[in-house]
Amino acid sequence: MSTYLITSTPAHGHIMPLLQIARHLVDQGDEVRFLTSRRYADSVRASGATFVALPAEADVDLDDADAAFPARVGLRGPAALRFDMLNLFLRPASAQFAAVRAELAAWPVDAVLTEPLFIGAALLNRMPRAERPPVVVLGIFPLGIADPDVAPFGLGIAPLPGPIGRLRNSLLSTVAVKVIFGPIQREADALSRRELGQPLGRFFLDWHSAADAVIQFTVAGFEYPRPTLPATVHFVGPLRPGASTARRPAWWADLEADRPVVHVTQGTIANTDFEQLVLPTIRGLADRDVLVVVATGGRALPEPAEGLPDNVRVADYLPYDQLLPLVDVMVTNGGYGGVQQALAHGVPLVVAGQTEDKVEVSARVGWSGTGLNLRTNRPTAAQVAAATDRVLREDSFRARAGVLAAEIAAASALEGVSTVLQGLGSAGEASTDPVAGTQTHRA
């Protein structure tokens, strides 16, 4: 039996996949301690893990960041990125680090498992290896490790092959590190000096390239090729949710009709304003011979005075394991988990997400050929309709999604987690992925 400490910032999208990993480790007989917000205490305990509370200074409500930080409201572009990185993730790091060190002093831990934006783990990783357990990063967002052949993370820019692309990436990296995130990097280095007597040692968004292992929850075919990818990176495939507990709505039989099914969703967190994507999709496809299936994530959908179009069906939640095999196109704001679920079923995509990690998810959808990236948070009805028409019409999108579905079917994320953790003390051999042509370390 091994003992693991899992750490997560207090955000629903960060914690939920980590709870699935905790449950798996507990089921295989390991002891798991889970450090996060008190708001998730019941969920942690339900997974079988031992709940450990973050100190108040680090217990930021990232599920309602605008309420927690009124100064955040209205910020866009680089200003929004800088605000979030500084206030939501960097400034809680000292308290996070203190909590982690207290846990390690009290309990023998075989490894610390963390999501990439828990910066307290970056500080732990900066300590000499002899003074800490292995640090394993759980890649629940697109891979952000820097590489000369990849543009800086957060810009949503796909690779450009050859010397021109590398020159472009170098210039963009300089701008990102020195200009866009310069003040944040200086504060990160100052924080590390206060805690450890030395700077962080690398760009703070790239700290996990020095971790003992990175377990990336996708397949190599969805990631950009990186010839210099560290052998510590393991593509294990997406986490697969268990059988859904959501009930089939009364209109479920309509899915069997002989017309394409288009599913649209804004997820369960970024769904406070359906004008971003759901309503433009409904309007844009109102006159199409398709069935538009809407999942609202538990929020009420405002219904126009004239009522919803006849080809629209709505539910709070849907059993995705039963729905996705029937879907022809998924329209989404680009949540990493939802996109991975769609691809696991070979469903091509239309994506419209330019905030947080969604900008990188959307860019990868477009680059991989599995769908169309609308490059906006607020597409018009005409844009959604044109993109959906094209994805339905052109077979290449479904064919490429099918290639990734086969790659995903051959992977087993939770088994991959166990394999990586068991091999932490030993070096593995790198292999070249046949689909992406990327140097990867296979679990």
C-alpha positions as CSV (number, residue, x, y, z in Angstrom):
1,M,0.0,0.0,0.0
2,S,1.2,3.5,-0.9
3,T,0.2,6.9,0.6
4,Y,-0.4,9.8,-1.7
5,L,-1.2,13.5,-1.1
6,I,-3.4,15.0,-3.8
7,T,-3.5,18.8,-4.0
8,S,-5.9,21.0,-5.9
9,T,-6.9,24.7,-6.2
10,P,-10.6,25.2,-5.2
11,A,-12.2,25.0,-8.6
12,H,-14.9,22.5,-9.7
13,G,-13.2,21.7,-13.0
14,H,-9.9,21.0,-11.2
15,I,-11.2,18.9,-8.4
16,M,-13.7,16.6,-10.1
17,P,-11.1,14.7,-12.3
18,L,-8.8,14.5,-9.3
19,L,-11.5,12.9,-7.2
20,Q,-11.8,10.2,-9.9
21,I,-8.1,9.5,-9.5
22,A,-8.4,9.5,-5.7
23,R,-11.3,7.0,-5.9
24,H,-9.2,4.7,-8.1
25,L,-6.2,4.8,-5.8
26,V,-8.4,4.1,-2.8
27,D,-10.0,1.2,-4.6
28,Q,-6.6,-0.4,-5.3
29,G,-5.8,-0.2,-1.6
30,D,-3.8,3.0,-1.3
31,E,-4.2,5.7,1.3
32,V,-5.0,9.1,-0.2
33,R,-5.0,12.5,1.5
34,F,-6.7,15.3,-0.5
35,L,-5.8,18.9,0.2
36,T,-8.3,21.5,-1.1
37,S,-11.2,23.8,-0.1
38,R,-13.6,23.0,2.7
39,R,-16.4,23.5,0.2
40,Y,-15.4,20.1,-1.3
41,A,-14.9,18.2,2.0
42,D,-18.0,16.0,1.5
43,S,-17.0,15.1,-2.1
44,V,-13.5,14.2,-1.0
45,R,-14.7,12.0,1.8
46,A,-17.2,10.3,-0.6
47,S,-14.2,9.3,-2.8
48,G,-12.7,7.4,0.1
49,A,-9.9,9.9,0.6
50,T,-9.1,11.8,3.8
51,F,-10.0,15.4,3.5
52,V,-7.3,18.0,4.4
53,A,-8.4,21.7,4.5
54,L,-6.5,24.4,2.8
55,P,-5.7,27.4,5.1
56,A,-8.1,30.3,4.7
57,E,-5.5,32.4,2.8
58,A,-5.5,29.8,0.1
59,D,-9.2,28.9,0.1
60,V,-10.2,31.2,-2.8
61,D,-13.6,30.5,-4.4
62,L,-12.6,30.0,-8.0
63,D,-16.0,28.8,-8.9
64,D,-17.3,32.4,-8.4
65,A,-14.1,34.3,-9.0
66,D,-15.9,37.5,-10.0
67,A,-17.6,37.7,-6.6
68,A,-14.4,36.9,-4.8
69,F,-12.5,39.5,-6.8
70,P,-14.8,42.3,-8.0
71,A,-11.8,44.0,-9.7
72,R,-11.8,41.1,-12.1
73,V,-15.1,41.9,-13.6
74,G,-14.8,43.3,-17.1
75,L,-11.2,42.4,-17.7
76,R,-10.3,41.0,-21.1
77,G,-7.2,39.7,-22.9
78,P,-3.8,40.0,-21.3
79,A,-5.1,42.0,-18.4
80,A,-7.5,39.3,-17.5
81,L,-4.8,36.6,-17.8
82,R,-2.4,38.6,-15.6
83,F,-5.1,39.2,-12.9
84,D,-6.1,35.6,-12.8
85,M,-2.6,34.2,-12.7
86,L,-1.6,36.6,-9.9
87,N,-4.6,36.6,-7.7
88,L,-6.2,33.2,-8.3
89,F,-3.1,31.1,-8.5
90,L,0.1,32.7,-7.5
91,R,-0.7,34.7,-4.3
92,P,-2.3,31.7,-2.5
93,A,0.9,29.7,-3.2
94,S,2.7,30.5,0.1
95,A,-0.2,29.2,2.2
96,Q,-0.5,26.2,-0.1
97,F,3.2,25.4,0.3
98,A,2.9,25.7,4.1
99,A,0.0,23.3,4.1
100,V,1.8,20.8,1.9
101,R,4.9,20.9,4.1
102,A,2.8,20.4,7.3
103,E,1.2,17.3,5.7
104,L,4.6,15.9,4.7
105,A,5.9,16.5,8.2
106,A,3.0,14.7,9.7
107,W,2.6,11.8,7.3
108,P,5.0,9.6,5.2
109,V,3.9,10.2,1.6
110,D,5.1,8.2,-1.4
111,A,4.3,11.0,-3.9
112,V,2.5,14.3,-4.2
113,L,-0.1,14.4,-7.0
114,T,-1.1,17.9,-8.2
115,E,-2.8,19.8,-10.9
116,P,-0.6,22.3,-12.7
117,L,-2.0,25.5,-11.3
118,F,-1.5,24.5,-7.6
119,I,1.7,26.7,-7.4
120,G,2.5,25.5,-3.9
121,A,3.5,22.2,-5.6
122,A,5.8,24.2,-7.9
123,L,7.6,25.4,-4.8
124,L,7.8,21.9,-3.4
125,N,9.2,20.7,-6.7
126,R,12.0,23.4,-6.5
127,M,13.3,21.7,-3.3
128,P,16.2,19.2,-3.7
129,R,14.8,15.8,-4.6
130,A,16.4,14.3,-1.5
131,E,14.3,16.5,0.7
132,R,10.9,15.8,-0.8
133,P,8.8,13.0,-2.2
134,P,8.2,12.8,-6.0
135,V,6.0,15.4,-7.5
136,V,3.6,14.1,-10.1
137,V,1.6,16.6,-12.2
138,L,-1.9,15.5,-13.3
139,G,-2.5,17.0,-16.8
140,I,-6.2,17.9,-16.7
141,F,-5.6,20.8,-19.1
142,P,-3.9,20.9,-22.4
143,L,-0.1,20.2,-22.1
144,G,1.6,23.5,-21.4
145,I,5.3,22.4,-21.4
146,A,7.4,24.8,-23.4
147,D,9.1,23.7,-26.6
148,P,10.8,25.6,-29.5
149,D,8.3,24.1,-31.9
150,V,5.2,25.3,-29.9
151,A,3.9,28.8,-29.2
152,P,3.6,29.9,-25.6
153,F,0.7,28.4,-23.7
154,G,-2.3,30.6,-23.3
155,L,-2.2,32.2,-26.7
156,G,-4.2,29.5,-28.6
157,I,-1.8,29.5,-31.5
158,A,-1.3,26.3,-33.4
159,P,2.2,25.1,-34.5
160,L,3.9,26.5,-37.6
161,P,6.5,23.9,-38.9
162,G,10.1,24.7,-39.8
163,P,12.5,27.6,-39.0
164,I,10.0,30.3,-39.5
165,G,7.7,28.7,-36.9
166,R,10.5,28.4,-34.4
167,L,11.5,32.0,-34.9
168,R,7.8,33.0,-34.4
169,N,7.6,30.9,-31.3
170,S,10.8,32.4,-29.9
171,L,9.5,35.9,-30.4
172,L,6.2,35.1,-28.9
173,S,7.8,33.4,-25.9
174,T,9.9,36.5,-25.3
175,V,6.8,38.7,-25.4
176,A,4.8,36.3,-23.1
177,V,7.6,35.9,-20.5
178,K,8.9,39.5,-20.5
179,V,5.9,41.5,-21.3
180,I,2.5,39.8,-20.8
181,F,3.6,37.8,-17.8
182,G,6.7,39.7,-16.8
183,P,5.3,41.2,-13.6
184,I,3.8,37.8,-12.7
185,Q,7.1,36.0,-13.3
186,R,9.0,38.5,-11.1
187,E,6.5,37.9,-8.3
188,A,6.8,34.2,-8.7
189,D,10.6,34.4,-8.4
190,A,10.3,36.7,-5.4
191,L,7.9,34.3,-3.8
192,S,10.3,31.4,-4.4
193,R,13.2,33.4,-2.9
194,R,11.1,34.1,0.2
195,E,10.2,30.5,0.7
196,L,13.3,28.7,-0.6
197,G,16.1,31.3,-1.0
198,Q,16.2,30.9,-4.8
199,P,14.1,31.9,-7.8
200,L,11.6,29.6,-9.3
201,G,14.1,28.6,-11.9
202,R,11.8,28.6,-14.9
203,F,8.7,30.3,-16.3
204,F,6.0,29.7,-13.7
205,L,3.5,28.2,-16.3
206,D,6.2,25.7,-17.3
207,W,7.3,24.6,-13.9
208,H,5.9,21.1,-14.4
209,S,8.4,20.4,-17.1
210,A,10.8,19.8,-14.2
211,A,8.3,17.5,-12.3
212,D,9.2,13.9,-11.6
213,A,6.3,12.8,-13.8
214,V,3.5,14.4,-15.9
215,I,0.4,12.2,-16.5
216,Q,-1.4,13.8,-19.4
217,F,-5.1,12.8,-19.7
218,T,-5.3,12.7,-23.5
219,V,-3.7,10.9,-26.3
220,A,-0.7,12.1,-28.3
221,G,-2.8,12.6,-31.4
222,F,-4.6,15.5,-29.7
223,E,-1.3,17.2,-28.6
224,Y,1.1,19.3,-30.6
225,P,4.3,17.5,-31.6
226,R,7.2,18.4,-29.4
227,P,10.5,16.8,-30.5
228,T,12.1,17.8,-27.1
229,L,9.3,16.5,-24.9
230,P,10.7,15.2,-21.6
231,A,10.6,11.5,-21.1
232,T,8.7,12.2,-17.9
233,V,5.5,13.0,-19.8
234,H,3.1,10.1,-20.1
235,F,0.0,10.2,-22.4
236,V,-2.5,7.9,-20.8
237,G,-5.7,8.8,-22.5
238,P,-8.7,10.8,-21.1
239,L,-10.4,10.0,-17.8
240,R,-13.6,8.2,-18.6
241,P,-16.6,8.9,-16.5
242,G,-18.6,6.0,-15.1
243,A,-22.2,5.3,-16.1
244,S,-24.2,8.4,-15.9
245,T,-26.9,8.8,-13.2
246,A,-28.8,11.4,-15.3
247,R,-32.2,10.1,-16.5
248,R,-33.3,10.0,-20.1
249,P,-35.7,12.8,-20.7
250,A,-39.2,12.1,-22.1
251,W,-38.2,13.1,-25.6
252,W,-35.3,10.6,-25.8
253,A,-37.0,8.6,-28.6
254,D,-36.7,11.7,-30.9
255,L,-32.9,11.0,-31.0
256,E,-33.7,7.9,-33.1
257,A,-35.3,9.9,-35.9
258,D,-33.6,9.9,-39.3
259,R,-31.9,13.3,-39.0
260,P,-28.5,14.5,-37.6
261,V,-28.2,15.2,-33.9
262,V,-26.3,18.3,-32.9
263,H,-25.5,18.6,-29.2
264,V,-24.7,22.0,-27.7
265,T,-23.4,22.7,-24.2
266,Q,-21.6,25.4,-22.2
267,G,-20.7,22.9,-19.4
268,T,-21.7,23.2,-15.8
269,I,-19.7,26.3,-14.7
270,A,-19.4,28.8,-17.6
271,N,-23.2,28.6,-18.3
272,T,-24.5,31.7,-16.6
273,D,-24.9,33.5,-20.0
274,F,-26.5,31.3,-22.7
275,E,-26.1,34.1,-25.2
276,Q,-22.5,33.1,-25.5
277,L,-23.1,29.8,-27.4
278,V,-26.4,27.9,-26.6
279,L,-28.8,30.5,-27.9
280,P,-26.8,31.4,-31.0
281,T,-26.8,27.7,-31.8
282,I,-30.5,27.3,-31.3
283,R,-31.2,30.4,-33.6
284,G,-28.6,29.4,-36.2
285,L,-30.0,25.9,-36.6
286,A,-33.7,26.7,-36.3
287,D,-34.4,26.1,-40.0
288,R,-32.0,23.1,-40.4
289,D,-33.2,19.5,-40.7
290,V,-31.3,18.6,-37.5
291,L,-32.3,17.8,-33.9
292,V,-30.6,20.3,-31.5
293,V,-30.1,18.8,-28.1
294,V,-29.3,21.2,-25.3
295,A,-27.8,20.4,-21.9
296,T,-28.1,23.5,-19.6
297,G,-26.0,22.2,-16.7
298,G,-28.8,22.7,-14.2
299,R,-29.6,26.3,-15.1
300,A,-32.9,27.5,-16.6
301,L,-32.8,28.3,-20.3
302,P,-34.6,31.6,-21.1
303,E,-37.3,30.8,-23.6
304,P,-38.2,33.4,-26.2
305,A,-41.7,34.7,-26.4
306,E,-42.4,32.8,-29.5
307,G,-41.2,29.6,-27.9
308,L,-38.2,27.3,-28.8
309,P,-37.9,26.1,-32.4
310,D,-39.6,22.7,-33.1
311,N,-36.2,21.0,-33.6
312,V,-34.9,21.8,-30.1
313,R,-34.9,19.5,-27.1
314,V,-33.7,20.7,-23.7
315,A,-32.6,19.0,-20.4
316,D,-30.7,20.1,-17.3
317,Y,-28.4,17.0,-17.5
318,L,-28.1,14.2,-20.0
319,P,-26.6,10.7,-19.8
320,Y,-23.5,11.4,-21.9
321,D,-22.5,7.7,-22.1
322,Q,-25.8,7.1,-23.9
323,L,-26.1,10.4,-25.7
324,L,-22.7,10.8,-27.4
325,P,-23.0,7.6,-29.5
326,L,-26.1,9.2,-31.1
327,V,-24.5,12.7,-31.7
328,D,-23.3,13.8,-35.2
329,V,-21.7,17.1,-34.1
330,M,-21.0,18.6,-30.6
331,V,-21.0,22.4,-30.3
332,T,-19.1,23.4,-27.1
333,N,-17.2,26.2,-25.4
334,G,-14.2,23.9,-25.2
335,G,-14.0,22.4,-21.8
336,Y,-11.1,19.9,-21.8
337,G,-13.1,17.0,-20.3
338,G,-16.2,17.4,-22.5
339,V,-14.0,17.6,-25.7
340,Q,-12.2,14.4,-24.7
341,Q,-15.5,12.6,-24.1
342,A,-16.8,13.7,-27.5
343,L,-13.6,12.5,-29.2
344,A,-13.7,9.2,-27.3
345,H,-17.0,8.6,-29.2
346,G,-15.6,9.8,-32.5
347,V,-17.9,12.9,-32.4
348,P,-16.5,15.9,-34.4
349,L,-16.7,19.4,-32.9
350,V,-17.5,23.0,-33.3
351,V,-15.7,25.0,-30.5
352,A,-16.1,28.6,-29.3
353,G,-13.9,29.2,-26.3
354,Q,-11.2,31.8,-25.8
355,T,-10.9,32.0,-22.0
356,E,-8.8,30.1,-19.5
357,D,-7.5,26.9,-20.9
358,K,-10.4,26.7,-23.4
359,V,-8.4,28.8,-25.9
360,E,-5.8,26.0,-26.0
361,V,-8.4,23.3,-26.2
362,S,-10.1,25.1,-29.1
363,A,-6.8,25.5,-30.9
364,R,-6.1,21.8,-30.6
365,V,-9.5,20.9,-32.0
366,G,-8.8,23.0,-35.1
367,W,-5.2,21.8,-35.5
368,S,-6.1,18.1,-35.1
369,G,-8.7,18.3,-37.8
370,T,-11.4,17.0,-35.4
371,G,-13.6,20.1,-35.7
372,L,-13.7,23.8,-36.4
373,N,-12.5,26.5,-34.0
374,L,-14.6,29.6,-34.3
375,R,-11.9,31.7,-32.4
376,T,-14.5,33.6,-30.3
377,N,-16.4,33.3,-27.1
378,R,-19.5,34.8,-28.7
379,P,-20.2,33.4,-32.2
380,T,-23.1,34.7,-34.2
381,A,-26.0,32.4,-35.1
382,A,-24.7,32.5,-38.7
383,Q,-21.2,31.4,-37.7
384,V,-22.4,28.5,-35.7
385,A,-24.8,27.4,-38.5
386,A,-22.1,27.6,-41.2
387,A,-19.6,25.7,-39.1
388,T,-22.1,23.0,-38.2
389,D,-23.1,22.7,-41.8
390,R,-19.5,22.2,-42.8
391,V,-18.7,19.6,-40.2
392,L,-21.8,17.6,-41.1
393,R,-21.0,17.9,-44.8
394,E,-17.3,17.2,-44.9
395,D,-16.3,13.6,-43.9
396,S,-12.8,14.6,-42.9
397,F,-13.8,15.9,-39.5
398,R,-15.6,12.7,-38.4
399,A,-12.8,10.6,-39.9
400,R,-10.2,12.4,-37.9
401,A,-12.3,12.2,-34.8
402,G,-12.6,8.5,-35.4
403,V,-8.8,8.1,-35.5
404,L,-8.5,9.7,-32.1
405,A,-11.4,7.6,-30.8
406,A,-9.4,4.5,-31.8
407,E,-6.3,5.9,-30.0
408,I,-8.4,6.7,-26.9
409,A,-9.9,3.2,-26.9
410,A,-6.5,1.7,-26.8
411,A,-5.6,3.7,-23.7
412,S,-6.6,3.3,-20.0
413,A,-6.1,6.5,-18.0
414,L,-6.5,5.0,-14.5
415,E,-4.3,2.0,-15.3
416,G,-1.8,4.5,-16.7
417,V,-1.8,6.4,-13.4
418,S,-1.0,3.3,-11.5
419,T,1.7,2.3,-13.9
420,V,3.4,5.7,-13.7
421,L,3.2,5.8,-9.9
422,Q,4.6,2.3,-9.6
423,G,7.6,3.2,-11.8
424,L,8.5,6.5,-10.2
425,G,11.9,5.3,-9.0
426,S,12.9,3.9,-12.4
427,A,13.7,5.3,-15.8
428,G,11.5,4.2,-18.7
429,E,12.1,4.2,-22.4
430,A,10.7,6.8,-24.7
431,S,8.8,5.7,-27.8
432,T,7.7,7.6,-30.9
433,D,3.9,7.9,-31.2
434,P,2.8,6.6,-34.6
435,V,-0.1,9.1,-34.9
436,A,1.4,12.4,-33.7
437,G,5.0,11.7,-34.5
438,T,5.8,12.9,-31.0
439,Q,8.4,11.6,-28.6
440,T,6.3,10.3,-25.7
441,H,6.8,8.2,-22.6
442,R,4.2,5.5,-22.6
443,A,2.6,4.2,-19.4
